[in-house]
Amino acid sequence: MNISISRQDTALLKGLAIIAIVLHNFAHWIPGAVVENEYNFYVSHSLDLLTVLSHGGPHIILNLFSYFGCYGVPVFLFISGYGMVRKYESGGTGSDAGVSVGRFALYNARKMWRLMIVGFALLLFYELRFTTGFHHTIGSVVWYFLFLSNFLPEGGCGILPAQDLLLGPWWYFSLTMQMYMLYRLLYYRRGKRPLIASAILSVVITLAAYYLMPGGDQPLLHYLRYTFLTTLLPFAMGVWTARYGLPKVRPLFSVTASVAIMALSLFFPLFWAIAPIAVVLLALQCLRLSAPLRRLPEYIGRISAFLFVVHPVVRCFCNPRLGGDVYPLLAEYLIAGFLAAAILYRLNQFIPKPRL
């Protein structure tokens, strides 16, 4: 089944995804909140969630976002994969003559640097003005802007984590560049085999990393989850969808199957590894929403890039770990984050965009 995702649809999906991520990044800082299974897999975390649900709290809605909100990331990866094909293979820029690897990398780096500079400036101001000083090394800043933070552990020794990501959510910048380069080097103008092979390999690597170290801190799995090696499934799905469409199934079946996979992902590593596919399928059902229900998330989707950049810094000011009433802090966090993102979005209209 061919599927066409318009700009408005993309904005809607981005809006829903960034709302989930923003709420997740606040909620999992609430003392005693349910811990998500984003980088590691522990059945105990799932049992904690079920305990909260069965007891009706505390913070039942926020705990749902604490556990599931991180699944906004696969939605963004799907959109990125879909967008790559539409831009470079479907009559978009560079689809006829081809795009060199160097030009491709520099163009996409420049797009993200515009955002990353804003985020870094805000972080630098916060730490210099409101803490004891800037807490990161020059090396960490360099790796951040070279999109290497996810690969290089703090201190530069060993292969296992302790990466200095400057601020936690910003690991996604490196992952985005990894996906872009994966597309250009492996998927661009190639057929189905690279997509299928890489998707299968990603699941195999994920499960192998888990079963090699099933208990304790699972350091290998944690390290790999910052990289394309274990997270490319929704991106590959986006590329596939843009080229070949999706199987034609009834919406009720799609929703039921996706919910079943998500339920099984609470307890079984295999289903946890493929859960991003289920999340994307559920997100695509939201394209059926009526125009009035779409309006707000579509606007939030348009400012989502700036909201992603600023909300981690805003969270530092509205940190529930430092005490205080959770819900007033949440309101301040959301209002300040959305307002700052809207202002930056407006200002960005006056800055020339990079050209390919």
N, C-alpha and C positions, 0 to 999 in steps of 0.2 A: 504494500500500500504506500503510494507516494504521499509524502507529508510536506507541506509548505509552511514554514514558520516565518511570519511577517515581522517587521520591525516592532509592531505593537505587541505581538506574541512574545518576542524576545524580551521586550521591556517588562512584560508581565512576569515571565519566568524569572528574570533577574530580580525583580522586586520581591517576589515570594521567597527566593533563595536568600537574598541579603537580609530580609526580615528575620528569617530563621537563624542565620549566622549571627546577626547582631544580638538577638535575644539569647542565643546559646552562649556567646562569649561573656555576657553578663551573668547568666544563670549559673554557669558552672563555677563561678567565683563565690557564690553564696555559701557560707560555711555549712557543711553537712549536705550539700547538694549531691544528687546522683551523678556519678562519674560516667562519662560517655565511653563507648568503645570506638574511638576514632583511630587511634594509632596502634592500639593493642586490643586484644580480645580476652575478656574475662567474663565468665558466666556470672560471677558474683556481682558484677555491675548491673547485669540484667535483673538478677534477683532483687537487688536494691530498688530498682525501678518498680518492679512488681509489688514490692512491699509498700512503697509510697502510694501506688495506685489503689492497692487493696485497703489501705488505711485512710484514703482520702486526703493525703497530704503528708507533711507540710509542703506548701508552695507547689501544688500538684501540676499546674500549668507550666510554671517555670521549670520544674523538674523534667517535664516532657521535652521542653526546649533544651535543657541541659544535656539530655541523653541523645535526642534525635536532631537537634538544630544543626549539628555539624554536617548533616546530609544536604545542606544547601550547597556545599562544595561540589558534589557530583553534578548538580544541576548546572552550575557555572561551567564545569568541564564539558558537559554535553553541548552547551551553547557554543563554547569555544570551538569544539570539533566541527559542529554544524557550520559555524561561521567561516572557518577556514576553507571549507569546500566551496561555499557560496562566493567567497571573495576571490579565490585563486583558481577555481576549476569551472565555475558556472557563469562565465562572462564577466567576472569581476576583474579588478586590477591585476594585470600580469598573467591572465589566463591564456593568452595567445602566445606570447613570446617566451613565457617562463620567467621565473624569478631566481636570480642567483642566491646561493645560500648566504653569502655575506650581506647582500642587500636586504634579504628577508630578515636575517637576525638583527641587523642594525635598525631597521624600520620598527620592528616589534619592541626592541629594547627602548628606543626613543619614546614610543607610546607609553611604556610603563614607567620610564624615568620621570616623565612629567608628574605622575602620581607619587612616585616614591620620594621625590625631592620634597614635595609638600608634606608627606608623612614624616620624613626625617626631620624637617625643620620644626614641625610641631613637637616631636619627641625631644629634640634638642632644647627647645624653649622650656618644655615641661620639666625636664630633668635639671637644667641649670637654674631655673627659677624656683622650683617647688621641692627639689630634693637636695641631696648633698653634692650633686654634680653629675656630669655625664658618666654613665656606668659601663660604657662599652669601649673596646679598643679600636684603634684606627683600622686594624685588620678586619674586624667584624663589619665595619662600615663599608670597606672595600668589597668584601665578599657579598654583602647585601646588594650593592649596586652592580656587581658582576653576576648576580643570580646564582651564586655558589654557596650561600649560607646553608642550604639544606644538605649539602654534601660534606662540608668541612666542620668537624667537631671543634668546639671551643678548645683552644690550646694546641690544635693542629696535630694531635697524636691519636693513633688508633682509627678504627672505622665506625665505632659505635657512638651513639648520640651524646648530647650535651651541646648541641649547636647553639650559637648565639644568634638568634633571629631578630635581635633588637626588640621587637614586640611580637608576641606569639603569632597572631593571625597573618603577619607579613610573610610567613613561609610560603604563602600562596603565590607571591610574585615569582619566586624561583620555580615553583611547580608549573606555573603558566608558561614560562619560557621553555621549560623542559618539554612541555606538550607541543608548543609551537615548533621546536626543532625536531621533535619526533615526527610531526606531520611532514615537515619539509624534507627530512632525510629518508623517511621510511614509507609514508603514506602518499605523498604528493604524486599524482598521475600514475599511481599504481592501482592494482585491482584489489580483489577481496582477500587474497591469501595473506598479505602482511597484516591486515586488520584482524583476521581470524587467529592467525598464529600468535600475534602479540597479545591479544586478549586472553587466549588460553594460557600463554606463558605467564602473564601477570597473575592469574589466579593460582597457577602452580607455584610461583615464587612466594606468593602470600601464604599459602598453606604450608609450604616447606619451611618458611621462616617461623611460622607458628609452632609447628610440630617439632622443630629442632630445639626450641626453647619454650615449651608450653607453660611453664610456671614462672614464678619470680617476676622480674621486670620486663621480660621479653625484649631485650635491647636490640636484637637484630631486626625484629619485626618493626619496632618503633622507629629505627633508623630508616628502613626501607619505605615506610609509609609516608615519609617526606618526599619521596621520589616518584617519578613516572613508572618505575618498575612494578609497583603494586597498586597504582591508582589510575592507570590509563583506561580502564574499562569504560567509564562513561564518555570519555573523550573519543575513543574508538567508536563507540555507539553513535556519537554525534556525526562523525565522518560517514559512517555507514548509512545513517538516516538521510543525510543530505544527498548521498549518491543513489541509494537503492530503496529508500523508504523502509517501512516497517510492515511486518505481517498484518494482514487485515483480520482483526479479532473484535468481538463485541466489547464495548467499554466495560460492561459488568464483569466479563471474564478477565480483562486486563487488570481491573482494580482488585478483584478477588485474588488473582494469582500474585499480584504485587504485595498485597497485605499479608498473604500467607508466607511469602518469602521473607518479609520484614519480621514477622512473628518468629519464624524459624531462625532468623539471623540472631535472635537474642541468645540462642543456646548452641548453635552449630557453626563451626568455623567456615564450612563451605558456603553456607547461605549468607554468612556475614561478608564473605569475600565478594559475592555477587549482588549484595543488597543495593549497591548504587544503581544497577539496572532497574530494579523495582522502584526506587525513588524517582528516577527519571520518568518512568512510565506513569507513575502517579502524578507527577508534576505536569505532564502533557495533558492529562485529563482536565487540568485547570484552565486550559485554553477554551473550554466550553462555557466558562463563566460569562454572565451577561455583562453588557457594557458598563452599567453603574458599579458593579462589583469589581470591575477591572481597573477603574479609573485611578484609584489611589496606588495600588501596587505597580501600575504602569509608570506613574510618575516617580515612585521610589526606585523603580528599575532604571530610569534614565539617569538618576543621580547615584546609582549603586556603586560606581567605581570610587567616587569621592567619599561616600559613606563608609566603604570598606577601609579606606585609608585613614579616616579621622576617628572612627569609633573606638579603636584600641587606645588612642590617646585620651579621648573623653572618658573612657572607662577607668583610667588611672585617677581621675578626679572624683569619680562616683563609684569607688571600689567598695563592694559590699563586704570584702574581707576585713575592712577596717572598722566595721561596726556601723550602727545606724539602722533606721527602718528601711527594709528592703524596697518597698514600693515607692516611697518618695525618691529614693536614689535611682530606681529604675526610670521614673518619670523624668528626672533631671537628665539622666543618661540619654534617653531617647530624644527629648526635646533638643538638647544641646547638639547631639550627633546629627540629627536630621537638619537642623538649622545650619550648622557649619557646612554640611555637605551641599545643601541648596545654594549657599553663598559661593562656595568654591566652584560649583557647577556653572553658576552665572558668570563668574570671573573668567572661567576657562573659555567661554565663548569668544573672548577678545584675544586669545593666544593662538597664533597659527598652528595648525596641526602638522605633524611630520608627514612627508610625502614619500611614497615608495619609489 
